Amino acid sequence: MPVASLPSDYGIGCFSKEAYKFVDDIAESSLSLWQILPLGPTSYGDSPYSSFSTYAGNPYFIDPDTLVEKKWLDKAALKKYDFGRDPKDIDYGKIYESRFKMLRAAFENSKITEDHHFRAYVKKNAFWLDDYALYMAIKSHRNAVSWIEWEDDLRKRKAPALKKAKEEYADDIVFYKFQQFEFEEEWKKLKNYANKKGVRIVGDIPIYVAFDSADAWANPELFQFDEDMKPVAVAGCPPDAFSATGQLWGNPLYNWKYHKETEFKWWMRRLQRVFDLYDVVRIDHFRGFEAYYAIPYGDKTAENGHWEKGPGYALFDRMKKELGEKEVIAEDLGYLTDSVRKLVKRTGYPGMKILEFAFDSREDSDYLPHNYVKNSVVYTGTHDNETCLGWFESIKKRDRQFACRYLDIKDIPAKEVPWVFIRTAMMSVSDHCIIPMQDYLALGNEARINTPSTIGNNWKWRMGKKDFTKKLKGRISDMVKLYKRNDR
């Protein structure tokens, strides 16, 4: 359940009273894991997998009521901001236009620079926060264009240009640091509340950073850039049965040679950051650490790409030595080779099993429950899939017939179909079972979170305030206890 999808009075889910109620509802349902999407500030397209910083938090999640409690805002004044009127949808245009005005008003009333907690936070996080705040300040004064379009002296981080920008945008820089301080304080409070309720947070770290990010601008040595700071190649996926031209993601690729020479220092800081924010971490696109697909920069499709070797086990060996044993979920979906399987097995991390991937009537599948191993995490679907009900209604007839035979589905109402899948997931041998909230609510594709390779109608679904009912909590709890999921 993404944070953005929580109900609230302010157009998007945030760290508000509804978030705390959601934690209560989870605990009362006998559930102990809440998986969220990345928490970073989103850019064009609103995807949490495309963020202006791998370290920063999304200022949209700051709770306006908390700012009122701190006397930085007047409750009545909140009514002048238009955050959108549809409680089941996120209007990112209105959020963008209103949220930063509201935060600016709170910042100007906060006297935040006099707060010793703020000063300590800024000092502790200077290694990423200084670059991020400067990046966002410069960007805000250039019509939000990417750093690649800035004037050369700033784009290439020439010292005199940086010095001038820091002086000229000093107030804005503090404003962006204020946002991060408030985000972190509110998130840590919510996470601590969840942990005390017996609910652990499963976070998500994208393998790549966005090209339009403080990370790429401030650390060009980490990436495959030429002398003009332009990418040599970018990330994506090759053509397959789903896309004749492949997927062109456009993220900068890592200079793995440099990372190895520095003993993965940047990666260790990045991983330490996510383990500070979450209890368990899902590492996105895990296969990219074994081999990654490189597409020449400037190509319009992914057709001319080729595979390159990734760092392999060396990165995770370093991680275990420096950070200790951590709870990780390996997102090992997609086309897997034997070498990818060997890497996942060597790390010891559980992979993912997706029930929606299981019912191809042409072949036996690793995603069919009778093929599972204990060291895995089972899902009915993910944020990139249709909802369970939507998927069941849209698949080919013979695949649906196979699913009905396998699951013994006969003459049941459509709304009960997701519960058959939920039951199947819970009774599997997988150590963990995570169900999208939309499937517990038995919703169709109107509640789909994301359709990959599309822009404009993703990341928008929100749950209603009264959707997580007492009856639903009881039904979930009964099933959790029946299959001893709360004992694992």
SVG drawing of the C-alpha trace seen along z (x, -y; Angstrom):
<svg xmlns="http://www.w3.org/2000/svg" viewBox="-22 -36 62 65">
<polyline fill="none" stroke="black" stroke-width="0.4" points="0.0,0.0 1.8,-3.2 1.8,-6.1 0.4,-8.3 -2.6,-5.9 -3.7,-6.5 -6.8,-8.6 -6.4,-12.2 -8.0,-15.6 -5.1,-17.0 -5.3,-15.4 -2.6,-12.7 -1.8,-10.2 0.6,-11.6 1.9,-11.1 -1.5,-12.2 -3.9,-10.7 -5.2,-8.4 -1.7,-6.9 -1.7,-6.0 -5.2,-4.6 -4.0,-2.4 -1.2,-1.1 -3.9,-0.3 -6.0,1.5 -3.0,3.5 -2.3,4.6 -5.9,5.4 -5.9,7.6 -3.0,9.7 -0.7,8.5 2.9,7.6 4.4,6.1 3.5,3.0 5.2,2.7 5.4,-0.8 6.8,-2.3 10.0,-4.4 9.5,-7.6 11.6,-10.0 10.5,-13.3 8.9,-12.5 9.6,-14.2 7.9,-14.4 5.5,-11.4 5.0,-11.2 6.8,-7.8 8.4,-7.0 11.0,-5.2 12.1,-8.5 13.3,-10.8 15.3,-14.0 17.4,-12.3 18.1,-8.7 18.3,-10.1 15.6,-12.7 11.9,-12.2 8.8,-13.4 7.6,-16.7 4.0,-15.8 3.9,-13.4 4.4,-16.1 1.2,-16.4 -0.4,-19.8 -2.2,-19.2 1.2,-18.6 2.4,-22.0 -0.8,-23.5 0.0,-21.8 3.5,-23.3 1.8,-26.7 3.6,-27.2 0.2,-27.4 -3.3,-28.4 -5.9,-25.7 -8.3,-28.1 -5.6,-29.2 -5.3,-25.6 -8.7,-26.0 -7.2,-28.5 -5.1,-25.7 -6.6,-23.5 -5.2,-20.0 -7.9,-18.3 -11.4,-17.3 -11.6,-13.6 -10.9,-11.4 -10.2,-8.4 -7.7,-10.1 -4.5,-12.2 -4.4,-15.3 -0.6,-15.8 -1.0,-19.1 -2.9,-20.7 -0.7,-19.1 2.4,-20.6 0.8,-24.0 -0.4,-24.2 1.9,-22.0 5.1,-24.1 3.2,-27.3 1.8,-25.8 5.2,-24.5 6.8,-27.9 4.3,-29.6 5.1,-27.1 8.9,-27.5 8.7,-31.3 6.8,-30.9 9.0,-28.2 12.2,-30.0 13.8,-26.6 17.4,-27.8 17.1,-28.5 16.2,-24.8 19.2,-22.9 17.6,-19.6 17.4,-21.1 21.0,-22.2 22.1,-18.7 20.1,-17.1 21.7,-19.3 25.2,-18.6 24.6,-14.8 23.2,-14.6 25.4,-17.2 27.0,-14.6 23.8,-14.4 21.6,-17.2 23.8,-20.1 23.9,-19.0 20.2,-18.1 19.1,-21.5 21.4,-23.4 20.2,-21.3 16.5,-22.0 17.1,-25.7 18.9,-26.1 16.3,-24.0 13.4,-26.1 14.9,-29.2 15.3,-27.6 11.7,-26.6 12.4,-23.1 14.5,-22.0 17.0,-19.2 20.6,-20.0 21.8,-19.0 20.1,-22.2 21.8,-24.5 24.5,-26.9 27.9,-25.1 29.5,-26.5 26.7,-25.2 26.2,-22.0 29.8,-21.2 29.9,-22.4 32.6,-25.0 33.5,-26.4 32.8,-30.1 29.4,-29.3 28.5,-27.1 29.6,-29.7 27.5,-32.4 24.4,-30.1 24.8,-29.3 24.8,-33.0 22.0,-33.9 19.7,-31.1 20.6,-30.9 17.1,-31.2 15.7,-28.6 18.5,-26.2 17.4,-26.4 13.8,-25.9 14.6,-22.6 16.6,-21.5 13.6,-22.4 11.3,-20.1 13.7,-17.2 14.0,-17.7 10.2,-17.8 9.7,-14.8 12.2,-12.7 10.8,-13.7 7.3,-12.8 8.3,-9.6 10.4,-8.3 7.5,-9.1 5.1,-7.0 7.6,-4.2 8.2,-4.0 4.5,-3.9 4.1,-1.0 7.0,0.9 5.5,0.5 2.3,2.0 4.2,5.0 4.2,3.7 7.5,3.6 8.0,1.5 9.1,3.0 10.8,0.3 11.9,0.2 15.2,-0.9 15.3,-1.4 18.5,0.0 19.0,-3.1 18.8,-6.8 17.1,-9.3 19.2,-11.3 17.4,-14.5 18.7,-14.1 21.1,-15.6 22.9,-12.3 23.8,-12.4 24.7,-16.1 26.8,-16.0 28.5,-12.7 29.3,-12.3 32.2,-9.9 29.6,-7.3 28.1,-7.0 29.0,-6.2 29.3,-9.9 31.5,-11.4 33.8,-14.5 30.8,-16.7 28.8,-15.0 26.4,-13.4 25.6,-9.6 27.4,-7.2 24.6,-4.7 21.4,-4.4 19.3,-1.8 16.3,0.2 15.1,3.7 15.5,5.5 12.6,6.3 10.4,9.2 6.9,10.6 5.5,7.6 7.3,4.9 8.8,5.2 11.1,2.3 12.0,3.0 11.8,0.5 13.9,-2.7 14.1,-3.8 16.8,-6.4 18.5,-6.2 22.2,-6.7 24.3,-3.5 26.8,-3.0 30.5,-3.1 31.0,0.2 34.8,0.1 34.9,-3.1 32.5,-1.6 34.6,1.4 37.8,-0.7 36.1,-2.7 34.8,0.5 31.3,-0.5 31.4,-3.5 28.5,-5.3 26.4,-2.2 27.1,-1.5 25.9,-5.0 22.9,-4.6 22.0,-1.2 22.6,-2.4 20.2,-5.2 17.4,-2.9 18.0,-0.6 17.7,-3.7 14.3,-4.4 12.9,-0.8 13.0,2.5 13.2,4.7 14.3,3.5 13.2,4.8 16.0,4.3 14.4,3.4 15.6,5.0 18.0,7.4 19.0,9.0 20.8,5.8 23.5,6.5 24.5,9.6 24.1,8.1 22.5,4.9 21.1,3.8 23.0,0.8 21.3,-1.3 23.3,-3.9 22.4,-7.4 20.2,-9.2 18.5,-6.1 14.7,-6.4 14.1,-2.7 15.9,0.1 16.5,2.3 20.2,1.5 21.2,2.3 23.5,5.0 24.2,6.8 27.1,5.9 28.3,7.6 27.3,6.0 29.2,6.1 27.8,9.5 28.2,10.8 31.1,8.4 28.6,5.6 26.6,7.7 29.7,9.2 30.9,5.7 27.4,4.8 27.4,7.8 30.8,7.0 30.1,3.3 26.5,3.2 26.0,6.7 23.2,9.1 20.1,7.2 16.7,8.3 16.4,8.0 13.9,9.1 15.4,9.6 13.1,8.4 14.1,11.3 11.3,10.9 11.5,10.9 13.8,12.9 16.1,14.8 19.3,16.6 21.1,19.3 23.7,16.8 21.0,14.5 19.5,17.4 23.0,18.3 23.5,14.7 20.2,14.6 20.9,18.0 24.4,17.0 23.2,13.8 20.6,15.9 17.9,13.3 14.4,14.5 13.1,13.9 9.5,13.0 6.7,15.2 3.8,13.6 0.5,15.6 -0.6,13.6 2.4,14.9 1.6,18.5 -1.3,19.4 0.2,19.7 -1.6,22.8 1.2,23.6 3.8,24.5 4.7,25.3 5.8,22.2 8.0,21.4 5.2,19.1 2.8,22.0 2.5,22.6 3.5,26.2 6.9,25.1 7.7,22.6 10.5,22.8 10.3,21.5 12.9,18.7 10.6,16.6 8.0,13.9 4.6,14.5 2.4,11.8 -0.9,12.0 0.5,9.1 2.7,6.0 2.2,2.3 3.1,2.9 0.4,5.5 -3.4,5.4 -5.3,5.9 -6.1,9.6 -9.8,9.2 -8.8,7.0 -6.2,9.6 -8.6,12.5 -11.2,10.8 -8.8,9.8 -6.6,13.0 -7.1,15.4 -9.9,17.9 -7.6,21.0 -5.4,19.4 -8.5,18.6 -9.7,22.1 -6.4,23.4 -6.5,21.0 -10.0,22.2 -8.9,25.9 -5.8,25.3 -7.6,23.2 -10.8,25.1 -12.9,22.0 -16.5,22.9 -19.5,20.6 -18.3,17.9 -19.1,14.2 -16.4,12.1 -15.6,10.2 -14.6,13.6 -12.0,14.4 -9.2,12.3 -9.9,14.1 -9.2,17.4 -5.8,16.0 -5.2,14.5 -6.0,17.9 -3.6,19.7 -0.8,17.3 -1.3,17.5 -1.3,21.3 1.9,21.6 5.3,22.5 6.7,19.0 8.1,17.4 6.3,14.2 3.0,13.3 2.3,9.7 -1.1,8.8 -1.8,5.5 -4.5,3.5 -6.6,3.4 -6.9,7.2 -8.0,7.3 -10.7,4.8 -11.5,6.9 -11.2,3.9 -10.8,4.1 -8.4,2.3 -9.9,-1.1 -7.6,-0.7 -4.4,0.3 -1.4,-1.6 0.9,-1.6 0.9,-0.4 4.6,-0.2 5.7,-2.2 2.8,-4.6 2.6,-8.2 -0.3,-10.3 -2.7,-8.0 -0.4,-6.1 0.3,-6.4 -3.1,-8.0 -5.3,-5.5 -6.4,-6.3 -8.2,-4.2 -11.4,-5.6 -11.5,-6.5 -14.1,-3.9 -12.8,-1.1 -10.8,0.8 -13.8,2.0 -14.2,4.0 -15.6,6.9 -12.5,6.8 -10.1,6.7 -11.8,9.8 -11.7,11.7 -8.0,11.0 -7.2,11.9 -9.1,15.2 -7.1,16.2 -3.8,15.1 -4.4,17.3 -5.8,20.2 -2.6,20.6 -0.3,19.6 1.1,16.6 1.4,14.7 3.7,17.4 6.3,17.2"/>
</svg>
